[in-house]
């Protein structure tokens, strides 16, 4: 790990070159740049999640901690290669006037001719695509569930400001739920009359799942509360009886359908590195998420 004090982008880039040379690997095979805009108190956890995700997506990972904007400009950085990273990493701390120009520090450090993803582990901007750092990216990842307050408002805000390339980890968390529900209707091609979701009272993922069901099935979707964890049950009502997926422990679900015996299904709540790795697999627009975001906003306006 190379410590740089009162530094600049050129010195950080030179440290990357020096580190690669010392490691005997001038070309690290990196496929993207991942920029993490993070608060100091969650920086270690976010960088650890990125390190795990880098096993699947070798990347230059730039952690950016935006500090106090008062006083003289200071840029400090820790630059490293190896130590479990598949690629390069820099944790950059900004303070003073440079806080207002974080993009000018990051821009020279982006890998040329490769995709850029920006991830806000907590408290994302209301409009990520309009954010100076977000504007550099082809993929912008937020997490409404990690907002310090107003999680429901946070997911509505993200959906309202949706732009191509935006996504939220609240959406990623329901990938397995959506796959199971779609498969259940493939097995039982029945007309769904109504749906219901039971979850923790505040659950951005449940909000998105309800909007997705409403958009795809064009049926009313009811919400009920449980003690969790997360989403605990989804029911699709049909004329032959309910199709039901129940998960009370966050690990194993029970799948029930008309005329067939109940069966267990693995439905484990996934950790942060898995969620991040999934979102980094696709860097084009997610049209299904776009449609779901529009439906969630439309449903919110009806209330």
Buried (B, 14 or more C-beta within 10 A) or exposed (E): EBEBEEBBBEBBBBBBEEBBEEEEEEEBEBBBBBBBBBBEEBBEEBBEBBBBBBEBBBBBBBBBBBBEEEEEBBBBBBBBBBEEBBBBBBBBBBBBEBBEEBBEBBBEBBBEEEBBBBBBBBBBBEBBBEBBBBEBBBBBBBBBBBBEEEBBBBBBBBBBBBBEBBBBBBBBBBEBBBEBBEEBBEEBEBEBEBBBBBBBEBBBBBBBBBBBBBBBBEBEBEBEEBEBBBBBBBBBBBEEEBBBBBBBEBEEBBBBBEEEEEEEBEBEBBEBBBBBBBBBEEBEBBEEBBBBBBBBBEBBEEE
